Amino acid sequence: MNQPKSPEQTRQSPDPAASHGVKPLNAEDYSLYAEYATDILSRHTLDGVFLYISPSCRTQFHCEPEALIGHKFDEFIYPDDLESFRRYIEEIQRSSSEMTISFRGLRKDGTILWLETVGKVLHPDQTGRASEIIAVTRNITERRKVDEAKALLAAIVESSDDSIISSTLEGHIISWNTGAEHLLGYSREEAVGKHITQLVPSSQMDKLPYILEQLKDGKHIERMEVIFQRRDGVRKAILLTVSPIKDSVGQIIGASTIAYDITEIKKAEERLERYAVELERANEEVKQFAYIVSHDLRAPLINLKGFAAELRSALDVLDSAFLEAMPHLSKDSRQSAEMSLKEDIPESLDYIDSSASRMDYFVNAVLRLSRLGRREMIFEPLNLESIVNSVQKGLAHQIEEKQIKITVNPLPEVMGDRTSIEQIVANILTNAVLYLDPARPGRIEIGGEKLDDETIFYIRDNGCGIAEEDMSKVFAPFRRAGRYDVKGEGLGLAYAQTLAYRHGGSIRCKSTKNEGTTFTVTLSNHPE
């Protein structure tokens, strides 16, 4: 068993510093160190009364050293940490080695500091009894804030649903959060420390050299699409954002990768592309069908109109023959023949002729509607107010006759095809004029505004309005909503809606029976 050294033995023991040619520190050196050190050096009794405290307490606790001598450390420790600090002091007294504790200190003004203390008891004689404690205390508030920020960031990264992965510049994985586990199928234990090539099939690694090269040059990689095969063999479409990680001096030491699962988005895009192709094919078929139907219908219509004209000519011949034969016919026969020749047959021919003309009108309307989808659009900035004024001039006679008051508020510039925009405005404004209620003065208001991605304008009237049950007919071809005493084939708003679609927009209708109607036109600011 080792015996405690006597004071003499202690004095005679060679100084380690001296044996290496280093002058040992004396009491004055320690005083000088205490005077200029930023850490707080202190001595206090076993029950915590300060015997000495270095001048650095001025900056740390905002008080003079002399004001602390004779006071207990309890006054400078945050109440919640006092019990643990007392246990620390007790443990120091039982131990002969240095011990460290982190705790919260408290200034007189209530400011809380995070402190770290290294303490040890002094044994002045051979008895080994502890007489006092010496300690070095460091302000670790800023370090604690950094640690807490790091811990918070780590918690955010760990709990994120996104896959967040960090790696070395050589491709070895450093961190692998829960999101990565869910998305890629490998646990953290399986992934960390592995090279990325050990998790991804070599056939999918063609982009890795490019990624690493970009990172070494300090460049970011955004929205790179890759295909990743999970551990269970399921292939995932993934969108990567990769950024270089730099150390405190700006040296690139690794890479941070955020991976998003876009598998469903890609499937949806594929479906949309397929639907677009199918829709285009269907549209072409409809256009072709409309053309064939209209062409095949026009031929018999021409025949009907032609033969009706022939019958009128034949009727003139019959009329002359009837005059010659009239004296030879009985009174009843003469009356019957005269009614047929003068009334029944001409009336029937008129019906045939008007029906054929109306059918021809509808066939032409179908052709015009089908051609809207094929006509090339020329998009350019347009002065909407100028277009509205031009349409108004075309309706000037009706506007004046019905004494309609039209209010045109400031209108924005639109990006559109001039002919199409003119047709949209003309169709809606003409309807507003035609369907006003004659029982009250007509009022029409036009206005609009330009937003970031779209331009909106409206045409509002106080006309007859549209019944709720007729709203479904508003944009339907050949269907009429409201009054039927207005001429037209019922295609105007169908034209307008189709043209709005081609501008990346639409037309909405809001109406109340006997109060009025508002048509709102939305047009994309970037039509394609």
Secondary structure as UniProt FT lines:
FT   HELIX           7..12
FT   HELIX           16..19
FT   TURN            20..21
FT   HELIX           27..36
FT   STRAND          40..45
FT   TURN            46..47
FT   STRAND          49..53
FT   TURN            55..56
FT   HELIX           57..61
FT   HELIX           65..68
FT   TURN            69..70
FT   HELIX           73..76
FT   HELIX           79..81
FT   HELIX           82..94
FT   STRAND          99..106
FT   TURN            108..109
FT   STRAND          112..122
FT   TURN            126..127
FT   STRAND          132..139
FT   HELIX           141..159
FT   STRAND          163..168
FT   TURN            169..170
FT   STRAND          172..176
FT   HELIX           178..184
FT   HELIX           188..191
FT   TURN            192..193
FT   HELIX           196..198
FT   HELIX           202..204
FT   TURN            206..207
FT   HELIX           208..216
FT   TURN            217..218
FT   STRAND          221..229
FT   TURN            231..232
FT   STRAND          235..246
FT   TURN            248..249
FT   STRAND          252..261
FT   HELIX           263..325
FT   HELIX           326..328
FT   HELIX           331..339
FT   HELIX           340..344
FT   HELIX           345..372
FT   TURN            373..374
FT   STRAND          379..383
FT   HELIX           384..394
FT   HELIX           396..401
FT   TURN            402..403
FT   STRAND          405..408
FT   STRAND          413..417
FT   HELIX           418..434
FT   TURN            438..439
FT   STRAND          443..450
FT   STRAND          454..461
FT   HELIX           468..473
FT   TURN            474..475
FT   TURN            477..478
FT   HELIX           492..502
FT   TURN            503..504
FT   STRAND          506..512
FT   TURN            513..515
FT   STRAND          516..524
//
